[in-house]
């Protein structure tokens, strides 16, 4: 249910208002020196820090309880726990279904035994361990010279620049990875923030799109059909709460082109085969072609809003109206961008390890 991976298997556990949340990472080789400062920095970027986000302040002071000794992985399952310290469970009523949350579906699936507080195991709170996974995976990928970065491509109807409009990517990706509000065009930040604040003041919420690039993955990784790069990435991306769409390369826009326009023409430069365009997003036949892998992820507006909404009292089976109270994000796109980065880094590591095994990891 909350397990993924063939080469490096991961297990998520915990609930939003339980004692703790966490992750178990299996099959990591022994002898990896973990960069705890990098883990702390990645967790910081995801955390709420201003009026743009929820007032819930979790410090994410994690504890490594197995698979780690004297600064290095031991080769046994790496288990990391994050205590939940800032809980306010009284805000949640199990009888009233919150529109577009997992309240109804989880109630049906788990026969009324689900932990409803803060959405339980379905909460975006559970993405914090994914950020730790991404930080560890990123450290390993440095051995391959691979860089992965994302930016907030849009919030509602306001848009940032796109990767396709740029000539050089490496420095841009490094700049994006150093920011907790990553955009290509810094002039758009104020517009983004005003949009979020206006939604908050209106007791509403907004969504957006995240654009991601994987730079430096050589040609030949991935497999056709069920283990294609798209399949692996999409599986993990759709596991992140609030993700409602993923498109690779030109995505749905490629349907508006003729084949002569859509096809990525090949050429040779200094002994390396490249394509003149990258409409396929660096993937053909489910396998990397050496060009940058690009994709966009759609993030829905935060489901928790203060406006009155029609819903159902599941105990009395009667129609009612709900105006949510509590601590909620008017937008999560600027926080979830770091989660998208994290699962992308892990997915890339998993794809490589499925092809090459684990012996190269130091």
Buried (B, 14 or more C-beta within 10 A) or exposed (E): EEEBBEBBBBBBBBBBBBEBBBBBBBBBBEEBEBBEEBBBBBBBBBBBBEEBBBEBEBEBEBEBEEBBEEEEBBEBBBBBBBBBEEBEEEBBBBEBBBBBBBBBEBBEEEEEEBBBBBBBBBBBBBBBBBBBBBBBBBBBBEEBEBBBBBBBBBBBEBBBBBBBEEEEBEEBBEBBBEBBBBBBEEEBBEBBBEBBBEBBEEBBBBBBBBBBBBBBBEBEBBBEEEBBBBBBBBBBBBBBBBBEBBBBBBBEEBEEEEEEEBBBEEEEEEEEEBBEBBBBBBBBEBBBBBBBBBBBBBBBBBBBBBEEBEBBBBEEEEEEEBEBEBBBBBBBBBBBBBBBBBBBBBBBBBBBBBBEEEEEBE
